Amino acid sequence: MTGGVIEPLPDRDGIDHSLIGVRDLEAARRTWQSLGFTVTPRGRHIGWGTANYCLMFERGYVELLGILDPAQFTNDLDKFLADREGLLGLAFASADARSTAARLAAAGLHPDGPKDLKRLLELPEGDQLPAFKLVHLPSAELPDLRAFFCQHLTPELVRRSDWLVHANSAKRLVALTVVSDRPAELAPAYERIFGATAVNLDGDSLTMDRGSSQVRFMTPAVLASRYRGVAIPTHRRPWMAVQTVGVADLGRTAEVLRRNGHRPVEGDGRLLIDPRAATGCLLEFVGD
């Protein structure tokens, strides 16, 4: 280690999953099914008031997160939803949460955990209990990003082969994009976590390569220029705006979207779905 910067963590590869906060979980399930995704059975977090549906890909997945019982712990989801729906954060993958926590601490950071999390997965043959270990960092050590590290203890319960097949041919979670007023200022913090080679600053954009996926930080002007033709909402910055999904056949994706009543914006080898049609998330499909 030199100057507080460590080499990229060897026990992680990519973004494990994104999280999308929704006010009506069942309506969100129907929305994302209409976008051509296979949606898993519902899961309920043990001891919490929240539940989810997931869109599982070959690499990464999406978690649609809603509240079933507001009287129970919601991990501030209620506060988020009082403002808006949409992308609220992400989980970085960890093959070993204890190792991840130890390496973050060795870099002078302040990890909390690993902590255990379980949820009930409601399957036709009966409930199953997927289990995870989570590691969090203080918000100051993950500037302009709400994120944590996630180790799957029972991946066989959540990565069933039939859940990985999507009508829109989705294969991979490619990137998540955050609107930030200060991308250049964020580089040292993320170099400290992931290594200097993983972080690239290009003017008013910063890209963090995480194996099979990326986290991107853009100023509002860069985002507006990149996503012309889509009505981008205005939220208090920083906020996570865009989810990019890689698909096997972009033409097939377009066909499925149109058949289900969506009107994607096409161009530059991608399809864009307005946030109003994707529970507050600007959805970008790219060929993969």
C-alpha positions in Angstrom: 0.0 0.0 0.0 1.3 3.4 -0.9 -0.2 6.7 0.2 -3.4 5.0 1.5 -4.2 3.5 -1.9 -4.6 -0.3 -2.2 -4.6 -2.7 -5.1 -8.1 -3.7 -6.5 -9.8 -6.1 -4.1 -9.3 -9.6 -5.4 -12.4 -11.0 -3.7 -14.9 -9.0 -5.7 -16.0 -8.8 -9.3 -18.4 -6.2 -10.5 -21.7 -4.9 -9.2 -23.7 -7.6 -7.4 -27.0 -5.7 -7.8 -28.8 -2.4 -8.0 -31.6 -1.4 -5.8 -34.8 0.4 -7.0 -37.1 1.8 -4.4 -40.8 1.6 -5.4 -44.0 2.8 -3.7 -46.2 -0.1 -5.0 -44.3 -3.3 -5.2 -46.9 -5.2 -7.2 -47.3 -2.4 -9.7 -43.5 -2.3 -10.1 -43.5 -6.1 -10.7 -46.0 -5.6 -13.6 -44.1 -2.6 -15.0 -40.8 -4.5 -15.2 -42.4 -7.6 -16.6 -43.8 -5.3 -19.4 -40.3 -4.2 -20.1 -39.5 -7.8 -21.0 -37.9 -9.0 -17.8 -38.5 -12.2 -15.9 -39.3 -11.4 -12.3 -38.5 -13.8 -9.5 -41.0 -14.7 -6.8 -41.3 -12.3 -4.0 -38.9 -12.1 -1.1 -39.4 -10.7 2.4 -36.6 -9.5 4.6 -36.5 -11.2 8.0 -37.2 -8.8 10.8 -37.7 -5.9 8.4 -40.8 -4.3 6.9 -39.5 -4.5 3.4 -39.9 -7.0 0.5 -38.6 -7.3 -3.0 -38.8 -8.8 -6.5 -35.6 -9.4 -8.4 -34.5 -9.5 -12.1 -31.6 -12.0 -12.2 -29.0 -11.7 -15.0 -26.0 -13.8 -16.0 -23.9 -11.1 -14.3 -25.6 -8.9 -11.7 -29.2 -8.4 -10.9 -31.8 -5.7 -10.1 -33.7 -5.6 -6.8 -37.1 -3.9 -6.8 -37.6 -2.9 -3.1 -40.8 -1.8 -1.5 -42.5 -1.6 2.0 -45.0 -4.1 3.2 -45.1 -3.1 6.9 -44.2 0.6 7.6 -44.3 -0.1 11.3 -41.2 -2.2 11.0 -37.6 -1.3 10.1 -37.3 -0.1 6.5 -33.6 1.0 6.4 -34.8 4.5 5.5 -36.7 3.3 2.4 -39.7 5.3 3.7 -37.7 8.5 3.7 -36.4 7.8 0.1 -39.9 7.1 -1.2 -41.3 10.3 0.4 -39.2 12.1 -2.1 -39.2 9.8 -5.2 -39.1 6.4 -6.7 -36.0 5.1 -8.6 -32.5 3.9 -8.1 -31.4 4.3 -4.5 -28.1 2.4 -4.4 -26.1 -0.6 -5.3 -24.2 -3.6 -3.8 -20.7 -4.4 -4.8 -20.0 -8.1 -5.0 -17.8 -9.8 -2.4 -16.7 -13.4 -2.4 -15.7 -13.2 1.3 -17.2 -10.4 3.4 -14.6 -10.9 6.2 -11.8 -10.5 3.7 -13.4 -7.5 2.2 -13.9 -5.8 5.6 -10.3 -6.6 6.6 -8.8 -5.1 3.4 -10.9 -2.0 3.7 -9.7 -1.6 7.3 -6.1 -2.1 6.1 -6.6 0.9 3.8 -7.5 3.1 6.7 -11.3 2.9 6.1 -14.0 2.1 8.6 -16.0 -0.9 7.6 -19.1 -2.0 9.6 -19.7 -5.7 9.5 -19.9 -8.3 8.2 -23.6 -8.4 9.3 -26.0 -11.2 8.5 -29.2 -10.7 6.4 -31.8 -13.3 5.5 -35.0 -13.1 3.5 -37.9 -15.4 2.9 -38.2 -16.3 -0.8 -41.8 -17.3 -1.5 -41.6 -20.3 -3.9 -44.4 -22.6 -5.0 -42.7 -25.5 -3.2 -42.4 -23.6 0.0 -40.4 -20.7 1.5 -36.6 -20.7 1.2 -34.1 -18.7 3.2 -31.4 -17.0 1.0 -28.7 -15.7 3.3 -26.1 -12.9 2.8 -23.3 -11.1 4.6 -23.1 -7.3 4.2 -20.3 -4.8 4.8 -21.0 -1.1 5.0 -18.7 1.9 4.9 -19.5 5.3 6.3 -21.2 7.6 3.8 -18.1 10.0 3.9 -16.0 7.1 2.5 -18.4 6.4 -0.4 -19.0 10.0 -1.5 -22.0 10.7 -3.7 -23.0 7.0 -3.6 -25.2 4.8 -1.4 -23.5 1.4 -1.6 -22.4 -1.6 0.4 -20.6 -5.0 -0.2 -22.6 -8.2 -0.4 -21.6 -11.8 -0.1 -24.1 -14.5 -1.1 -24.1 -17.5 1.2 -26.8 -19.4 -0.7 -26.4 -18.4 -4.4 -28.1 -21.5 -5.6 -31.4 -20.3 -4.1 -31.5 -17.0 -6.1 -29.7 -17.9 -9.3 -32.1 -20.4 -10.9 -31.6 -21.0 -14.6 -35.1 -20.2 -15.6 -34.9 -16.8 -13.9 -31.9 -15.8 -16.0 -33.9 -16.0 -19.3 -35.7 -12.8 -20.3 -38.0 -12.0 -23.2 -35.9 -8.8 -23.9 -32.7 -11.0 -24.0 -31.1 -9.2 -21.0 -27.8 -10.7 -20.0 -25.8 -8.3 -17.7 -26.0 -5.3 -15.5 -23.5 -3.1 -17.4 -23.4 0.2 -15.5 -25.1 2.5 -13.0 -24.8 6.3 -13.5 -24.9 8.9 -10.7 -25.5 12.6 -11.3 -22.9 14.5 -9.3 -21.7 18.1 -9.2 -18.1 17.0 -8.4 -16.9 13.9 -10.3 -13.3 15.0 -10.2 -13.3 15.4 -6.4 -14.5 11.8 -6.0 -11.5 10.1 -7.6 -9.2 9.9 -4.5 -11.9 8.2 -2.4 -12.6 5.5 -4.9 -8.9 5.0 -5.7 -8.4 4.3 -2.1 -11.1 1.6 -2.1 -10.6 0.0 -5.5 -7.1 1.0 -6.7 -6.0 3.8 -9.1 -6.2 1.6 -12.2 -10.0 1.1 -11.6 -10.8 4.8 -11.7 -10.7 7.0 -14.8 -11.5 10.7 -14.9 -12.4 12.3 -18.2 -13.4 16.0 -17.8 -16.7 16.1 -16.0 -17.1 12.3 -15.9 -15.6 9.7 -13.6 -15.8 6.0 -14.4 -15.1 3.2 -11.9 -14.5 -0.1 -13.6 -15.6 -3.1 -11.5 -14.8 -6.1 -13.5 -17.9 -6.9 -15.5 -19.6 -3.5 -14.8 -19.1 0.2 -14.1 -20.2 3.0 -11.8 -20.3 6.3 -13.6 -20.4 9.8 -12.1 -21.5 12.6 -14.5 -22.4 16.3 -14.1 -25.9 17.2 -15.0 -24.7 18.8 -18.3 -22.9 15.6 -19.3 -25.9 13.5 -18.5 -28.2 15.7 -20.5 -25.9 15.6 -23.5 -25.5 11.9 -23.3 -29.2 11.1 -22.9 -30.9 13.5 -25.3 -34.5 12.7 -26.2 -35.4 11.6 -22.7 -37.1 13.7 -20.1 -34.7 13.6 -17.2 -36.2 14.6 -13.9 -34.5 17.1 -11.6 -33.6 15.8 -8.1 -31.4 17.0 -5.4 -27.8 15.9 -6.2 -26.2 13.5 -6.0 -28.7 11.0 -7.3 -28.5 7.7 -9.2 -30.2 8.3 -12.5 -29.4 5.6 -15.1 -29.3 1.8 -15.2 -27.6 0.2 -18.2 -28.5 -3.3 -19.1 -26.7 -5.4 -21.7 -28.8 -7.5 -24.0 -28.1 -10.3 -26.5 -30.3 -8.9 -29.3 -31.2 -5.2 -29.3 -33.7 -5.7 -32.1 -35.5 -8.3 -30.1 -35.5 -6.0 -27.1 -37.1 -3.2 -29.2 -39.7 -5.6 -30.5 -40.7 -6.7 -27.0 -40.9 -3.2 -25.7 -43.1 -2.0 -28.6 -45.4 -5.0 -28.3 -45.9 -4.2 -24.6 -46.8 -0.6 -25.3 -43.4 1.1 -24.7 -41.9 3.7 -27.0 -38.1 3.5 -26.6 -35.8 6.3 -27.8 -33.5 4.7 -30.3 -30.0 5.7 -31.5 -26.3 5.2 -31.1 -26.7 1.5 -30.7 -29.0 1.7 -27.7 -32.6 1.9 -26.5 -33.7 4.4 -23.8 -36.8 4.1 -21.6 -38.1 7.3 -20.0 -37.9 7.2 -16.2 -41.7 7.6 -16.0 -42.1 4.2 -17.6 -39.5 2.4 -15.4 -40.4 3.4 -11.8 -38.2 6.5 -11.8 -35.1 4.9 -13.4 -33.8 6.0 -16.8 -33.3 2.6 -18.4 -30.7 2.1 -21.1 -30.4 -1.1 -23.2 -27.2 -1.7 -25.1 -26.0 -4.7 -27.2 -23.8 -7.0 -25.3 
